[in-house]
Amino acid sequence: MTPLGQRLRDLRESRGLTLAVMAEGLGVSAAYLSAVEHGKRARPRSGFLELVNACLNLDWEEAEELRRLSEISRPRVVLDTGGLSPKATELANLMAVRIRELDDSRIDTLLAELRDL
């Protein structure tokens, strides 16, 4: 699940909407909305987020949060380390191989370090 998918689900559930009802309100299939929530689809376009904003009657801050979360919610990430140092390439490759082994505590530590750059 992506950060955007988790937030969409939380917003939907907090409003007591089923997947099918929200999908109908957005004019998409329940399968598509489920795939977005689970991070199995590419990041939705801004038009989709505008539909979500209208469907859920989001205020400006909530709408901006969805836009920001969309920016960091690519379910499939490709890192191009061409032109970077061998250490940068090693880091990218190790992250790709070992990310599933990291627990939430270690992920939080790495996120904090990277956000502080």
C-alpha positions as CSV (number, residue, x, y, z in Angstrom):
1,M,0.0,0.0,0.0
2,T,1.2,3.5,-0.8
3,P,1.0,6.6,1.4
4,L,-1.7,7.9,-0.9
5,G,-3.6,4.6,-0.9
6,Q,-3.6,4.4,2.8
7,R,-4.9,8.0,3.1
8,L,-7.6,7.4,0.5
9,R,-8.8,4.4,2.4
10,D,-8.8,6.2,5.7
11,L,-10.8,9.1,4.3
12,R,-13.2,6.8,2.6
13,E,-13.8,4.7,5.8
14,S,-14.0,7.8,8.0
15,R,-16.9,8.9,5.9
16,G,-18.6,5.5,6.1
17,L,-18.2,4.9,2.4
18,T,-17.8,1.4,0.9
19,L,-15.3,0.9,-1.9
20,A,-18.2,0.5,-4.4
21,V,-20.1,3.6,-3.3
22,M,-17.0,5.8,-3.5
23,A,-16.0,4.3,-6.8
24,E,-19.4,5.1,-8.2
25,G,-19.2,8.6,-7.0
26,L,-15.8,9.0,-8.7
27,G,-17.0,7.4,-11.9
28,V,-14.5,4.6,-11.8
29,S,-14.8,0.8,-11.1
30,A,-14.4,-0.5,-7.6
31,A,-11.5,-2.6,-8.9
32,Y,-9.7,0.5,-10.0
33,L,-10.2,2.3,-6.7
34,S,-9.1,-0.8,-4.8
35,A,-5.9,-1.0,-7.0
36,V,-5.2,2.7,-6.3
37,E,-5.6,2.1,-2.5
38,H,-3.4,-1.0,-2.6
39,G,-0.7,0.7,-4.7
40,K,-1.2,-1.7,-7.7
41,R,-1.8,1.1,-10.1
42,A,0.4,4.0,-11.2
43,R,-0.1,7.2,-9.4
44,P,-3.4,8.7,-10.4
45,R,-3.5,11.9,-12.4
46,S,-4.4,15.2,-10.8
47,G,-7.9,14.9,-12.4
48,F,-8.6,11.9,-10.3
49,L,-7.4,13.7,-7.2
50,E,-9.8,16.5,-8.0
51,L,-12.6,14.0,-8.3
52,V,-11.7,12.6,-4.9
53,N,-11.6,16.1,-3.4
54,A,-15.1,16.8,-4.7
55,C,-16.5,13.4,-3.8
56,L,-15.3,13.6,-0.3
57,N,-15.8,17.3,0.1
58,L,-12.2,17.8,1.2
59,D,-11.0,21.1,2.6
60,W,-7.9,22.8,1.1
61,E,-5.5,21.2,3.6
62,E,-6.8,17.7,3.0
63,A,-6.6,18.2,-0.8
64,E,-3.0,19.5,-0.5
65,E,-2.1,16.5,1.6
66,L,-3.5,14.1,-1.1
67,R,-1.4,15.9,-3.7
68,R,1.7,15.7,-1.6
69,L,1.1,12.0,-0.8
70,S,0.6,11.4,-4.5
71,E,4.1,12.7,-5.2
72,I,5.7,10.2,-2.9
73,S,3.4,7.2,-3.8
74,R,5.0,5.6,-6.8
75,P,4.5,1.9,-6.3
76,R,7.3,1.0,-8.6
77,V,10.4,3.1,-8.3
78,V,13.3,3.1,-10.7
79,L,16.6,4.6,-9.5
80,D,19.0,5.7,-12.2
81,T,22.4,5.8,-10.6
82,G,24.2,6.5,-13.8
83,G,26.8,9.2,-13.2
84,L,26.7,8.7,-9.4
85,S,29.4,7.2,-7.2
86,P,29.8,3.4,-6.8
87,K,28.6,3.9,-3.2
88,A,25.3,5.5,-4.4
89,T,24.8,2.5,-6.8
90,E,25.5,0.1,-4.0
91,L,23.0,1.9,-1.7
92,A,20.3,1.7,-4.4
93,N,20.9,-1.9,-5.1
94,L,21.0,-2.9,-1.4
95,M,17.8,-1.0,-0.8
96,A,16.0,-2.8,-3.7
97,V,17.1,-6.2,-2.4
98,R,16.7,-5.7,1.4
99,I,13.8,-3.3,1.8
100,R,11.4,-6.1,2.7
101,E,13.6,-7.0,5.6
102,L,13.3,-3.6,7.3
103,D,10.9,-3.2,10.2
104,D,9.0,0.0,10.8
105,S,11.5,1.3,13.3
106,R,14.4,1.0,10.9
107,I,12.3,2.5,8.1
108,D,11.4,5.4,10.4
109,T,15.1,6.0,11.1
110,L,16.0,6.0,7.4
111,L,13.1,8.2,6.4
112,A,14.1,10.8,9.1
113,E,17.7,10.8,7.9
114,L,16.7,11.2,4.2
115,R,14.1,13.9,5.0
116,D,16.7,15.9,6.8
117,L,18.9,16.2,3.8
